[in-house]
């Protein structure tokens, strides 16, 4: 399953949000939902198949952790939706240089003399 299909479900998105702060036990993930712990485990299995979570056993408990690298395709797709800049940012560098040059020329005493004689 790909990351887009995995995050299509609101319960899975909520689980990912809870894992944002660090590893969490299944029982703690199930505490905020009106669904059973086995149902949460099924959602975690889907997220694991998509590469979004990994599980680590600590004794008898299983802790799930967010795998941020699994969200790279989603982040890349979202970044592609940003509007393209209306102009190249290097144009601002040229404009900045021209403004500085003009200010420098106008503030120097020679430019005033030149303008008066012309």
ZAFI-914462 format. One record per atom (N, C-alpha, C): residue number from 1; residue in one letter; atom name; z, y, x. Coordinates in Angstrom, 1 decimal. Atoms other than C-alpha are relative to their C-alpha. Layout:
BEGIN
<site n="NUM" res="A" atom="CA" zz="Z" yy="Y" xx="X"/>
...
This chain:
BEGIN
<site n="1" res="X" atom="N" zz="0.0" yy="-1.2" xx="0.9"/>
<site n="1" res="X" atom="CA" zz="0.0" yy="0.0" xx="0.0"/>
<site n="1" res="X" atom="C" zz="0.0" yy="1.2" xx="0.9"/>
<site n="2" res="X" atom="N" zz="0.1" yy="-1.3" xx="-0.8"/>
<site n="2" res="X" atom="CA" zz="-0.8" yy="3.5" xx="1.3"/>
<site n="2" res="X" atom="C" zz="1.1" yy="0.9" xx="-0.5"/>
<site n="3" res="X" atom="N" zz="-1.1" yy="-1.0" xx="0.2"/>
<site n="3" res="X" atom="CA" zz="1.7" yy="6.4" xx="1.4"/>
<site n="3" res="X" atom="C" zz="-0.2" yy="0.7" xx="-1.3"/>
<site n="4" res="X" atom="N" zz="0.2" yy="-0.7" xx="1.2"/>
<site n="4" res="X" atom="CA" zz="0.0" yy="8.2" xx="-1.5"/>
<site n="4" res="X" atom="C" zz="0.4" yy="-0.8" xx="-1.2"/>
<site n="5" res="X" atom="N" zz="-0.4" yy="0.8" xx="1.2"/>
<site n="5" res="X" atom="CA" zz="0.4" yy="5.3" xx="-3.9"/>
<site n="5" res="X" atom="C" zz="1.5" yy="-0.2" xx="0.0"/>
<site n="6" res="X" atom="N" zz="-1.5" yy="0.2" xx="-0.1"/>
<site n="6" res="X" atom="CA" zz="4.0" yy="4.8" xx="-2.7"/>
<site n="6" res="X" atom="C" zz="0.8" yy="1.2" xx="-0.5"/>
<site n="7" res="X" atom="N" zz="-0.8" yy="-1.1" xx="0.4"/>
<site n="7" res="X" atom="CA" zz="5.1" yy="8.3" xx="-3.3"/>
<site n="7" res="X" atom="C" zz="-0.5" yy="0.5" xx="-1.4"/>
<site n="8" res="X" atom="N" zz="0.5" yy="-0.4" xx="1.3"/>
<site n="8" res="X" atom="CA" zz="3.3" yy="8.5" xx="-6.7"/>
<site n="8" res="X" atom="C" zz="1.2" yy="-0.2" xx="-1.0"/>
<site n="9" res="X" atom="N" zz="-1.1" yy="0.3" xx="1.0"/>
<site n="9" res="X" atom="CA" zz="6.5" yy="7.1" xx="-8.4"/>
<site n="9" res="X" atom="C" zz="1.2" yy="1.0" xx="0.3"/>
<site n="10" res="X" atom="N" zz="-1.1" yy="-1.0" xx="-0.2"/>
<site n="10" res="X" atom="CA" zz="9.3" yy="9.7" xx="-8.9"/>
<site n="10" res="X" atom="C" zz="1.3" yy="-0.6" xx="0.6"/>
<site n="11" res="X" atom="N" zz="-1.1" yy="0.6" xx="-0.6"/>
<site n="11" res="X" atom="CA" zz="12.0" yy="7.2" xx="-8.1"/>
<site n="11" res="X" atom="C" zz="-0.1" yy="-0.2" xx="1.5"/>
<site n="12" res="X" atom="N" zz="0.3" yy="0.1" xx="-1.5"/>
<site n="12" res="X" atom="CA" zz="10.4" yy="6.5" xx="-4.7"/>
<site n="12" res="X" atom="C" zz="0.1" yy="1.3" xx="0.7"/>
<site n="13" res="X" atom="N" zz="-0.1" yy="-1.3" xx="-0.6"/>
<site n="13" res="X" atom="CA" zz="10.1" yy="10.2" xx="-4.0"/>
<site n="13" res="X" atom="C" zz="1.5" yy="0.4" xx="0.1"/>
<site n="14" res="X" atom="N" zz="-1.4" yy="-0.3" xx="-0.1"/>
<site n="14" res="X" atom="CA" zz="13.8" yy="10.6" xx="-4.8"/>
<site n="14" res="X" atom="C" zz="0.7" yy="-0.8" xx="1.1"/>
<site n="15" res="X" atom="N" zz="-0.6" yy="0.9" xx="-1.1"/>
<site n="15" res="X" atom="CA" zz="14.7" yy="7.7" xx="-2.5"/>
<site n="15" res="X" atom="C" zz="-0.3" yy="0.6" xx="1.3"/>
<site n="16" res="X" atom="N" zz="0.4" yy="-0.6" xx="-1.3"/>
<site n="16" res="X" atom="CA" zz="12.7" yy="9.3" xx="0.3"/>
<site n="16" res="X" atom="C" zz="0.8" yy="1.3" xx="0.2"/>
<site n="17" res="X" atom="N" zz="-0.8" yy="-1.2" xx="-0.1"/>
<site n="17" res="X" atom="CA" zz="14.6" yy="12.6" xx="-0.4"/>
<site n="17" res="X" atom="C" zz="1.4" yy="-0.3" xx="0.5"/>
<site n="18" res="X" atom="N" zz="-1.3" yy="0.4" xx="-0.4"/>
<site n="18" res="X" atom="CA" zz="17.9" yy="10.8" xx="-0.1"/>
<site n="18" res="X" atom="C" zz="0.1" yy="-0.5" xx="1.5"/>
<site n="19" res="X" atom="N" zz="0.0" yy="0.5" xx="-1.4"/>
<site n="19" res="X" atom="CA" zz="16.9" yy="9.2" xx="3.2"/>
<site n="19" res="X" atom="C" zz="-0.3" yy="1.1" xx="1.0"/>
<site n="20" res="X" atom="N" zz="0.3" yy="-1.1" xx="-0.8"/>
<site n="20" res="X" atom="CA" zz="16.0" yy="12.6" xx="4.6"/>
<site n="20" res="X" atom="C" zz="1.1" yy="0.3" xx="1.0"/>
<site n="21" res="X" atom="N" zz="-1.2" yy="-0.3" xx="-0.8"/>
<site n="21" res="X" atom="CA" zz="19.5" yy="13.0" xx="6.0"/>
<site n="21" res="X" atom="C" zz="0.4" yy="-1.1" xx="0.9"/>
<site n="22" res="X" atom="N" zz="-0.4" yy="1.1" xx="-0.9"/>
<site n="22" res="X" atom="CA" zz="19.7" yy="9.6" xx="7.7"/>
<site n="22" res="X" atom="C" zz="0.1" yy="-1.3" xx="-0.8"/>
<site n="23" res="X" atom="N" zz="-0.1" yy="1.4" xx="0.6"/>
<site n="23" res="X" atom="CA" zz="20.2" yy="5.9" xx="7.0"/>
<site n="23" res="X" atom="C" zz="0.9" yy="0.0" xx="-1.2"/>
<site n="24" res="X" atom="N" zz="-0.8" yy="0.1" xx="1.2"/>
<site n="24" res="X" atom="CA" zz="21.6" yy="5.0" xx="3.6"/>
<site n="24" res="X" atom="C" zz="0.0" yy="-1.4" xx="-0.5"/>
<site n="25" res="X" atom="N" zz="-0.1" yy="1.3" xx="0.5"/>
<site n="25" res="X" atom="CA" zz="22.8" yy="1.8" xx="2.1"/>
<site n="25" res="X" atom="C" zz="-0.7" yy="-0.1" xx="-1.4"/>
<site n="26" res="X" atom="N" zz="0.7" yy="0.2" xx="1.3"/>
<site n="26" res="X" atom="CA" zz="21.0" yy="0.3" xx="-1.0"/>
<site n="26" res="X" atom="C" zz="0.9" yy="0.4" xx="-1.1"/>
<site n="27" res="X" atom="N" zz="-0.9" yy="-0.3" xx="1.1"/>
<site n="27" res="X" atom="CA" zz="24.1" yy="0.6" xx="-3.1"/>
<site n="27" res="X" atom="C" zz="0.2" yy="1.5" xx="-0.2"/>
<site n="28" res="X" atom="N" zz="-0.1" yy="-1.4" xx="0.1"/>
<site n="28" res="X" atom="CA" zz="24.3" yy="4.3" xx="-2.3"/>
<site n="28" res="X" atom="C" zz="-1.3" yy="0.6" xx="-0.6"/>
<site n="29" res="X" atom="N" zz="1.3" yy="-0.5" xx="0.6"/>
<site n="29" res="X" atom="CA" zz="20.6" yy="4.8" xx="-3.2"/>
<site n="29" res="X" atom="C" zz="0.0" yy="-0.3" xx="-1.5"/>
<site n="30" res="X" atom="N" zz="0.1" yy="0.4" xx="1.4"/>
<site n="30" res="X" atom="CA" zz="21.1" yy="3.0" xx="-6.5"/>
<site n="30" res="X" atom="C" zz="1.0" yy="0.8" xx="-0.8"/>
<site n="31" res="X" atom="N" zz="-1.1" yy="-0.7" xx="0.7"/>
<site n="31" res="X" atom="CA" zz="24.2" yy="5.1" xx="-7.4"/>
<site n="31" res="X" atom="C" zz="-0.6" yy="1.2" xx="-0.8"/>
<site n="32" res="X" atom="N" zz="0.5" yy="-1.2" xx="0.7"/>
<site n="32" res="X" atom="CA" zz="22.1" yy="8.1" xx="-8.5"/>
<site n="32" res="X" atom="C" zz="-1.1" yy="-0.3" xx="-1.0"/>
<site n="33" res="X" atom="N" zz="1.0" yy="0.3" xx="0.9"/>
<site n="33" res="X" atom="CA" zz="19.7" yy="6.2" xx="-10.7"/>
<site n="33" res="X" atom="C" zz="0.5" yy="-0.9" xx="-1.2"/>
<site n="34" res="X" atom="N" zz="-0.4" yy="0.8" xx="1.1"/>
<site n="34" res="X" atom="CA" zz="19.9" yy="4.5" xx="-14.1"/>
<site n="34" res="X" atom="C" zz="-0.7" yy="-1.4" xx="0.0"/>
<site n="35" res="X" atom="N" zz="0.6" yy="1.3" xx="-0.1"/>
<site n="35" res="X" atom="CA" zz="18.1" yy="1.4" xx="-12.8"/>
<site n="35" res="X" atom="C" zz="0.8" yy="-0.9" xx="0.9"/>
<site n="36" res="X" atom="N" zz="-0.8" yy="0.9" xx="-0.7"/>
<site n="36" res="X" atom="CA" zz="19.5" yy="-1.7" xx="-11.3"/>
<site n="36" res="X" atom="C" zz="-0.3" yy="0.0" xx="1.5"/>
<site n="37" res="X" atom="N" zz="0.2" yy="0.1" xx="-1.5"/>
<site n="37" res="X" atom="CA" zz="20.0" yy="-2.4" xx="-7.6"/>
<site n="37" res="X" atom="C" zz="-1.2" yy="-0.8" xx="0.4"/>
<site n="38" res="X" atom="N" zz="1.2" yy="0.8" xx="-0.3"/>
<site n="38" res="X" atom="CA" zz="17.3" yy="-5.1" xx="-7.6"/>
<site n="38" res="X" atom="C" zz="-1.2" yy="0.9" xx="-0.2"/>
<site n="39" res="X" atom="N" zz="1.2" yy="-0.8" xx="0.2"/>
<site n="39" res="X" atom="CA" zz="14.9" yy="-2.5" xx="-9.0"/>
<site n="39" res="X" atom="C" zz="-0.1" yy="1.0" xx="1.2"/>
<site n="40" res="X" atom="N" zz="0.0" yy="-0.9" xx="-1.2"/>
<site n="40" res="X" atom="CA" zz="15.9" yy="-0.1" xx="-6.2"/>
<site n="40" res="X" atom="C" zz="-0.6" yy="-0.7" xx="1.2"/>
<site n="41" res="X" atom="N" zz="0.5" yy="0.8" xx="-1.1"/>
<site n="41" res="X" atom="CA" zz="15.3" yy="-2.9" xx="-3.7"/>
<site n="41" res="X" atom="C" zz="-1.5" yy="-0.2" xx="-0.1"/>
<site n="42" res="X" atom="N" zz="1.4" yy="0.2" xx="0.2"/>
<site n="42" res="X" atom="CA" zz="11.8" yy="-3.4" xx="-5.2"/>
<site n="42" res="X" atom="C" zz="-0.7" yy="1.3" xx="0.4"/>
<site n="43" res="X" atom="N" zz="0.5" yy="-1.3" xx="-0.5"/>
<site n="43" res="X" atom="CA" zz="11.1" yy="0.3" xx="-4.7"/>
<site n="43" res="X" atom="C" zz="0.0" yy="0.2" xx="1.5"/>
<site n="44" res="X" atom="N" zz="-0.1" yy="-0.1" xx="-1.4"/>
<site n="44" res="X" atom="CA" zz="12.3" yy="0.1" xx="-1.2"/>
<site n="44" res="X" atom="C" zz="-1.0" yy="-0.9" xx="0.7"/>
<site n="45" res="X" atom="N" zz="1.0" yy="0.9" xx="-0.6"/>
<site n="45" res="X" atom="CA" zz="10.0" yy="-2.9" xx="-0.5"/>
<site n="45" res="X" atom="C" zz="-1.3" yy="0.7" xx="-0.1"/>
<site n="46" res="X" atom="N" zz="1.2" yy="-0.7" xx="0.1"/>
<site n="46" res="X" atom="CA" zz="7.1" yy="-0.8" xx="-1.7"/>
<site n="46" res="X" atom="C" zz="-0.1" yy="1.1" xx="1.1"/>
<site n="47" res="X" atom="N" zz="0.0" yy="-1.1" xx="-1.0"/>
<site n="47" res="X" atom="CA" zz="8.1" yy="2.1" xx="0.5"/>
<site n="47" res="X" atom="C" zz="-0.1" yy="-0.6" xx="1.4"/>
<site n="48" res="X" atom="N" zz="0.1" yy="0.7" xx="-1.3"/>
<site n="48" res="X" atom="CA" zz="8.5" yy="-0.4" xx="3.4"/>
<site n="48" res="X" atom="C" zz="-1.4" yy="-0.4" xx="0.3"/>
<site n="49" res="X" atom="N" zz="1.4" yy="0.4" xx="-0.2"/>
<site n="49" res="X" atom="CA" zz="5.0" yy="-1.8" xx="2.8"/>
<site n="49" res="X" atom="C" zz="-0.9" yy="1.2" xx="0.4"/>
<site n="50" res="X" atom="N" zz="0.8" yy="-1.2" xx="-0.3"/>
<site n="50" res="X" atom="CA" zz="3.7" yy="1.7" xx="3.0"/>
<site n="50" res="X" atom="C" zz="0.3" yy="0.7" xx="1.3"/>
<site n="51" res="X" atom="N" zz="-0.4" yy="-0.5" xx="-1.3"/>
<site n="51" res="X" atom="CA" zz="5.4" yy="2.3" xx="6.3"/>
<site n="51" res="X" atom="C" zz="0.9" yy="1.3" xx="-0.1"/>
<site n="52" res="X" atom="N" zz="-0.8" yy="-1.2" xx="0.2"/>
<site n="52" res="X" atom="CA" zz="7.7" yy="5.0" xx="4.9"/>
<site n="52" res="X" atom="C" zz="1.5" yy="-0.2" xx="0.2"/>
<site n="53" res="X" atom="N" zz="-1.4" yy="0.3" xx="-0.2"/>
<site n="53" res="X" atom="CA" zz="11.1" yy="3.2" xx="5.3"/>
<site n="53" res="X" atom="C" zz="0.1" yy="-1.2" xx="0.9"/>
<site n="54" res="X" atom="N" zz="-0.3" yy="1.3" xx="-0.7"/>
<site n="54" res="X" atom="CA" zz="12.6" yy="0.6" xx="7.6"/>
<site n="54" res="X" atom="C" zz="1.4" yy="-0.3" xx="-0.3"/>
<site n="55" res="X" atom="N" zz="-1.4" yy="0.5" xx="0.3"/>
<site n="55" res="X" atom="CA" zz="15.7" yy="-1.5" xx="7.1"/>
<site n="55" res="X" atom="C" zz="0.6" yy="-0.5" xx="1.3"/>
<site n="56" res="X" atom="N" zz="-0.8" yy="0.5" xx="-1.2"/>
<site n="56" res="X" atom="CA" zz="18.4" yy="-2.2" xx="9.7"/>
<site n="56" res="X" atom="C" zz="1.2" yy="-0.6" xx="-0.6"/>
<site n="57" res="X" atom="N" zz="-1.2" yy="0.7" xx="0.4"/>
<site n="57" res="X" atom="CA" zz="21.1" yy="-4.8" xx="9.1"/>
<site n="57" res="X" atom="C" zz="1.2" yy="0.4" xx="0.8"/>
<site n="58" res="X" atom="N" zz="-1.3" yy="-0.3" xx="-0.6"/>
<site n="58" res="X" atom="CA" zz="24.7" yy="-3.7" xx="9.8"/>
<site n="58" res="X" atom="C" zz="1.0" yy="-1.0" xx="-0.6"/>
<site n="59" res="X" atom="N" zz="-0.9" yy="1.1" xx="0.6"/>
<site n="59" res="X" atom="CA" zz="26.7" yy="-6.9" xx="9.3"/>
<site n="59" res="X" atom="C" zz="-0.6" yy="-0.5" xx="-1.3"/>
<site n="60" res="X" atom="N" zz="0.5" yy="0.5" xx="1.3"/>
<site n="60" res="X" atom="CA" zz="26.3" yy="-7.7" xx="5.6"/>
<site n="60" res="X" atom="C" zz="-0.7" yy="1.1" xx="-0.8"/>
<site n="61" res="X" atom="N" zz="0.7" yy="-1.1" xx="0.7"/>
<site n="61" res="X" atom="CA" zz="24.9" yy="-4.3" xx="4.7"/>
<site n="61" res="X" atom="C" zz="-1.3" yy="0.2" xx="0.6"/>
<site n="62" res="X" atom="N" zz="1.4" yy="-0.4" xx="-0.4"/>
<site n="62" res="X" atom="CA" zz="21.3" yy="-3.2" xx="4.9"/>
<site n="62" res="X" atom="C" zz="-0.1" yy="1.5" xx="-0.2"/>
<site n="63" res="X" atom="N" zz="0.2" yy="-1.5" xx="0.0"/>
<site n="63" res="X" atom="CA" zz="20.7" yy="0.5" xx="5.8"/>
<site n="63" res="X" atom="C" zz="-1.5" yy="0.3" xx="0.1"/>
<site n="64" res="X" atom="N" zz="1.4" yy="-0.4" xx="0.0"/>
<site n="64" res="X" atom="CA" zz="17.3" yy="2.1" xx="5.0"/>
<site n="64" res="X" atom="C" zz="-0.1" yy="1.3" xx="0.7"/>
<site n="65" res="X" atom="N" zz="0.2" yy="-1.2" xx="-0.8"/>
<site n="65" res="X" atom="CA" zz="15.9" yy="4.8" xx="7.2"/>
<site n="65" res="X" atom="C" zz="-1.4" yy="0.5" xx="-0.3"/>
<site n="66" res="X" atom="N" zz="1.3" yy="-0.6" xx="0.2"/>
<site n="66" res="X" atom="CA" zz="13.0" yy="7.2" xx="6.6"/>
<site n="66" res="X" atom="C" zz="-0.8" yy="-0.1" xx="1.2"/>
<site n="67" res="X" atom="N" zz="0.9" yy="0.0" xx="-1.1"/>
<site n="67" res="X" atom="CA" zz="10.0" yy="6.7" xx="8.8"/>
<site n="67" res="X" atom="C" zz="-1.0" yy="1.2" xx="-0.2"/>
<site n="68" res="X" atom="N" zz="0.8" yy="-1.2" xx="0.2"/>
<site n="68" res="X" atom="CA" zz="8.5" yy="10.2" xx="9.0"/>
<site n="68" res="X" atom="C" zz="-1.4" yy="-0.2" xx="0.4"/>
<site n="69" res="X" atom="N" zz="1.4" yy="0.2" xx="-0.4"/>
<site n="69" res="X" atom="CA" zz="5.4" yy="8.9" xx="10.8"/>
<site n="69" res="X" atom="C" zz="-0.8" yy="-0.5" xx="-1.1"/>
<site n="70" res="X" atom="N" zz="0.8" yy="0.5" xx="1.1"/>
<site n="70" res="X" atom="CA" zz="4.4" yy="7.2" xx="7.6"/>
<site n="70" res="X" atom="C" zz="-0.5" yy="1.1" xx="-0.9"/>
<site n="71" res="X" atom="N" zz="0.4" yy="-1.2" xx="0.9"/>
<site n="71" res="X" atom="CA" zz="4.1" yy="10.6" xx="5.9"/>
<site n="71" res="X" atom="C" zz="-1.1" yy="0.8" xx="0.7"/>
<site n="72" res="X" atom="N" zz="1.0" yy="-0.8" xx="-0.7"/>
<site n="72" res="X" atom="CA" zz="1.5" yy="11.9" xx="8.4"/>
<site n="72" res="X" atom="C" zz="-1.3" yy="0.1" xx="-0.8"/>
<site n="73" res="X" atom="N" zz="1.2" yy="-0.1" xx="0.8"/>
<site n="73" res="X" atom="CA" zz="-1.5" yy="11.0" xx="6.2"/>
<site n="73" res="X" atom="C" zz="0.2" yy="1.0" xx="-1.1"/>
<site n="74" res="X" atom="N" zz="-0.2" yy="-1.0" xx="1.1"/>
<site n="74" res="X" atom="CA" zz="0.1" yy="13.0" xx="3.4"/>
<site n="74" res="X" atom="C" zz="0.1" yy="1.4" xx="0.5"/>
<site n="75" res="X" atom="N" zz="-0.1" yy="-1.3" xx="-0.6"/>
<site n="75" res="X" atom="CA" zz="1.0" yy="15.9" xx="5.6"/>
<site n="75" res="X" atom="C" zz="-1.4" yy="0.5" xx="0.4"/>
<site n="76" res="X" atom="N" zz="1.3" yy="-0.4" xx="-0.4"/>
<site n="76" res="X" atom="CA" zz="-2.5" yy="16.0" xx="7.0"/>
<site n="76" res="X" atom="C" zz="-0.9" yy="0.4" xx="-1.2"/>
<site n="77" res="X" atom="N" zz="0.8" yy="-0.3" xx="1.2"/>
<site n="77" res="X" atom="CA" zz="-4.1" yy="15.9" xx="3.6"/>
<site n="77" res="X" atom="C" zz="0.5" yy="1.4" xx="-0.6"/>
<site n="78" res="X" atom="N" zz="-0.5" yy="-1.2" xx="0.5"/>
<site n="78" res="X" atom="CA" zz="-1.8" yy="18.7" xx="2.4"/>
<site n="78" res="X" atom="C" zz="-0.4" yy="1.2" xx="0.8"/>
<site n="79" res="X" atom="N" zz="0.4" yy="-1.1" xx="-0.8"/>
<site n="79" res="X" atom="CA" zz="-2.6" yy="20.8" xx="5.4"/>
<site n="79" res="X" atom="C" zz="-1.5" yy="0.4" xx="-0.2"/>
<site n="80" res="X" atom="N" zz="1.4" yy="-0.3" xx="0.3"/>
<site n="80" res="X" atom="CA" zz="-6.3" yy="20.5" xx="4.6"/>
<site n="80" res="X" atom="C" zz="-0.2" yy="0.8" xx="-1.3"/>
<site n="81" res="X" atom="N" zz="0.1" yy="-0.8" xx="1.2"/>
<site n="81" res="X" atom="CA" zz="-5.6" yy="22.2" xx="1.3"/>
<site n="81" res="X" atom="C" zz="0.3" yy="1.5" xx="0.2"/>
<site n="82" res="X" atom="N" zz="-0.3" yy="-1.4" xx="-0.3"/>
<site n="82" res="X" atom="CA" zz="-4.5" yy="25.4" xx="2.9"/>
<site n="82" res="X" atom="C" zz="-1.3" yy="0.8" xx="0.1"/>
<site n="83" res="X" atom="N" zz="1.3" yy="-0.8" xx="0.0"/>
<site n="83" res="X" atom="CA" zz="-7.1" yy="28.1" xx="2.5"/>
<site n="83" res="X" atom="C" zz="-0.3" yy="0.4" xx="1.4"/>
<site n="84" res="X" atom="N" zz="0.5" yy="-0.3" xx="-1.4"/>
<site n="84" res="X" atom="CA" zz="-9.2" yy="28.8" xx="5.6"/>
<site n="84" res="X" atom="C" zz="0.2" yy="1.5" xx="0.2"/>
<site n="85" res="X" atom="N" zz="-0.2" yy="-1.4" xx="-0.2"/>
<site n="85" res="X" atom="CA" zz="-8.5" yy="32.2" xx="7.2"/>
<site n="85" res="X" atom="C" zz="-1.3" yy="0.7" xx="-0.3"/>
<site n="86" res="X" atom="N" zz="1.2" yy="-0.7" xx="0.3"/>
<site n="86" res="X" atom="CA" zz="-11.0" yy="34.9" xx="6.1"/>
<site n="86" res="X" atom="C" zz="-0.7" yy="0.5" xx="1.2"/>
<site n="87" res="X" atom="N" zz="0.6" yy="-0.4" xx="-1.3"/>
<site n="87" res="X" atom="CA" zz="-11.7" yy="35.8" xx="9.7"/>
<site n="87" res="X" atom="C" zz="0.7" yy="-0.6" xx="1.1"/>
<site n="88" res="X" atom="N" zz="-0.6" yy="0.6" xx="-1.1"/>
<site n="88" res="X" atom="CA" zz="-11.1" yy="34.5" xx="13.1"/>
<site n="88" res="X" atom="C" zz="1.1" yy="0.9" xx="0.6"/>
<site n="89" res="X" atom="N" zz="-1.2" yy="-0.7" xx="-0.5"/>
<site n="89" res="X" atom="CA" zz="-7.7" yy="35.5" xx="14.5"/>
<site n="89" res="X" atom="C" zz="-0.3" yy="0.7" xx="1.3"/>
<site n="90" res="X" atom="N" zz="0.3" yy="-0.7" xx="-1.3"/>
<site n="90" res="X" atom="CA" zz="-9.3" yy="36.4" xx="17.9"/>
<site n="90" res="X" atom="C" zz="-0.6" yy="1.4" xx="-0.3"/>
<site n="91" res="X" atom="N" zz="0.5" yy="-1.4" xx="0.3"/>
<site n="91" res="X" atom="CA" zz="-10.9" yy="39.4" xx="16.1"/>
<site n="91" res="X" atom="C" zz="1.2" yy="1.0" xx="0.0"/>
<site n="92" res="X" atom="N" zz="-1.1" yy="-0.9" xx="-0.1"/>
<site n="92" res="X" atom="CA" zz="-7.4" yy="40.8" xx="15.8"/>
<site n="92" res="X" atom="C" zz="0.4" yy="0.4" xx="1.4"/>
<site n="93" res="X" atom="N" zz="-0.3" yy="-0.3" xx="-1.4"/>
<site n="93" res="X" atom="CA" zz="-6.9" yy="40.6" xx="19.5"/>
<site n="93" res="X" atom="C" zz="-0.9" yy="1.1" xx="0.5"/>
<site n="94" res="X" atom="N" zz="0.9" yy="-1.0" xx="-0.3"/>
<site n="94" res="X" atom="CA" zz="-10.0" yy="42.7" xx="20.0"/>
<site n="94" res="X" atom="C" zz="0.3" yy="1.3" xx="-0.6"/>
<site n="95" res="X" atom="N" zz="-0.4" yy="-1.2" xx="0.7"/>
<site n="95" res="X" atom="CA" zz="-8.9" yy="45.2" xx="17.4"/>
<site n="95" res="X" atom="C" zz="1.3" yy="0.6" xx="0.6"/>
<site n="96" res="X" atom="N" zz="-1.3" yy="-0.4" xx="-0.7"/>
<site n="96" res="X" atom="CA" zz="-5.4" yy="45.4" xx="19.1"/>
<site n="96" res="X" atom="C" zz="-0.4" yy="0.7" xx="1.3"/>
<site n="97" res="X" atom="N" zz="0.3" yy="-0.6" xx="-1.3"/>
<site n="97" res="X" atom="CA" zz="-7.0" yy="46.1" xx="22.4"/>
<site n="97" res="X" atom="C" zz="-0.7" yy="1.4" xx="-0.2"/>
<site n="98" res="X" atom="N" zz="0.7" yy="-1.2" xx="0.2"/>
<site n="98" res="X" atom="CA" zz="-9.3" yy="48.8" xx="21.0"/>
<site n="98" res="X" atom="C" zz="1.0" yy="1.1" xx="-0.5"/>
<site n="99" res="X" atom="N" zz="-1.0" yy="-0.9" xx="0.5"/>
<site n="99" res="X" atom="CA" zz="-6.3" yy="50.5" xx="19.2"/>
<site n="99" res="X" atom="C" zz="0.8" yy="0.5" xx="1.2"/>
<site n="100" res="X" atom="N" zz="-0.8" yy="-0.4" xx="-1.1"/>
<site n="100" res="X" atom="CA" zz="-4.3" yy="50.5" xx="22.4"/>
<site n="100" res="X" atom="C" zz="-0.8" yy="0.9" xx="1.0"/>
<site n="101" res="X" atom="N" zz="0.9" yy="-0.8" xx="-0.9"/>
<site n="101" res="X" atom="CA" zz="-7.2" yy="51.9" xx="24.4"/>
<site n="101" res="X" atom="C" zz="-0.1" yy="1.4" xx="-0.6"/>
<site n="102" res="X" atom="N" zz="0.1" yy="-1.3" xx="0.6"/>
<site n="102" res="X" atom="CA" zz="-7.7" yy="54.7" xx="21.9"/>
<site n="102" res="X" atom="C" zz="1.2" yy="0.8" xx="0.0"/>
<site n="103" res="X" atom="N" zz="-1.3" yy="-0.7" xx="-0.1"/>
<site n="103" res="X" atom="CA" zz="-4.0" yy="55.6" xx="21.8"/>
<site n="103" res="X" atom="C" zz="0.2" yy="0.5" xx="1.4"/>
<site n="104" res="X" atom="N" zz="-0.2" yy="-0.4" xx="-1.4"/>
<site n="104" res="X" atom="CA" zz="-3.9" yy="55.7" xx="25.6"/>
<site n="104" res="X" atom="C" zz="-0.9" yy="1.2" xx="0.3"/>
<site n="105" res="X" atom="N" zz="0.9" yy="-1.1" xx="-0.3"/>
<site n="105" res="X" atom="CA" zz="-7.0" yy="57.9" xx="25.8"/>
<site n="105" res="X" atom="C" zz="0.4" yy="1.3" xx="-0.7"/>
<site n="106" res="X" atom="N" zz="-0.3" yy="-1.3" xx="0.7"/>
<site n="106" res="X" atom="CA" zz="-5.8" yy="60.4" xx="23.2"/>
<site n="106" res="X" atom="C" zz="1.4" yy="0.6" xx="0.5"/>
<site n="107" res="X" atom="N" zz="-1.3" yy="-0.5" xx="-0.5"/>
<site n="107" res="X" atom="CA" zz="-2.3" yy="60.6" xx="24.8"/>
<site n="107" res="X" atom="C" zz="-0.1" yy="0.6" xx="1.4"/>
<site n="108" res="X" atom="N" zz="0.1" yy="-0.5" xx="-1.4"/>
<site n="108" res="X" atom="CA" zz="-3.6" yy="61.3" xx="28.3"/>
<site n="108" res="X" atom="C" zz="-0.5" yy="1.5" xx="0.0"/>
<site n="109" res="X" atom="N" zz="0.4" yy="-1.4" xx="0.0"/>
<site n="109" res="X" atom="CA" zz="-4.0" yy="65.0" xx="29.2"/>
<site n="109" res="X" atom="C" zz="-1.5" yy="0.2" xx="0.3"/>
<site n="110" res="X" atom="N" zz="1.5" yy="-0.2" xx="-0.3"/>
<site n="110" res="X" atom="CA" zz="-7.6" yy="64.5" xx="30.6"/>
<site n="110" res="X" atom="C" zz="-0.8" yy="-0.1" xx="-1.2"/>
<site n="111" res="X" atom="N" zz="0.8" yy="0.2" xx="1.2"/>
<site n="111" res="X" atom="CA" zz="-8.9" yy="63.4" xx="27.2"/>
<site n="111" res="X" atom="C" zz="0.0" yy="1.3" xx="-0.8"/>
<site n="112" res="X" atom="N" zz="-0.1" yy="-1.3" xx="0.7"/>
<site n="112" res="X" atom="CA" zz="-7.7" yy="66.7" xx="25.7"/>
<site n="112" res="X" atom="C" zz="-0.9" yy="1.0" xx="0.6"/>
<site n="113" res="X" atom="N" zz="0.9" yy="-0.9" xx="-0.7"/>
<site n="113" res="X" atom="CA" zz="-9.5" yy="68.7" xx="28.3"/>
<site n="113" res="X" atom="C" zz="-1.4" yy="-0.3" xx="-0.3"/>
<site n="114" res="X" atom="N" zz="1.4" yy="0.4" xx="0.3"/>
<site n="114" res="X" atom="CA" zz="-12.6" yy="66.8" xx="27.8"/>
<site n="114" res="X" atom="C" zz="-0.5" yy="0.4" xx="-1.4"/>
<site n="115" res="X" atom="N" zz="0.4" yy="-0.3" xx="1.4"/>
<site n="115" res="X" atom="CA" zz="-12.6" yy="67.3" xx="24.1"/>
<site n="115" res="X" atom="C" zz="-0.1" yy="1.5" xx="-0.2"/>
<site n="116" res="X" atom="N" zz="0.1" yy="-1.5" xx="0.2"/>
<site n="116" res="X" atom="CA" zz="-12.0" yy="71.1" xx="24.4"/>
<site n="116" res="X" atom="C" zz="-1.3" yy="0.5" xx="0.7"/>
<site n="117" res="X" atom="N" zz="1.2" yy="-0.5" xx="-0.7"/>
<site n="117" res="X" atom="CA" zz="-14.9" yy="71.5" xx="26.9"/>
<site n="117" res="X" atom="C" zz="-1.2" yy="-0.4" xx="-0.7"/>
<site n="118" res="X" atom="N" zz="1.2" yy="0.5" xx="0.6"/>
<site n="118" res="X" atom="CA" zz="-17.3" yy="69.5" xx="24.9"/>
<site n="118" res="X" atom="C" zz="-0.4" yy="0.7" xx="-1.2"/>
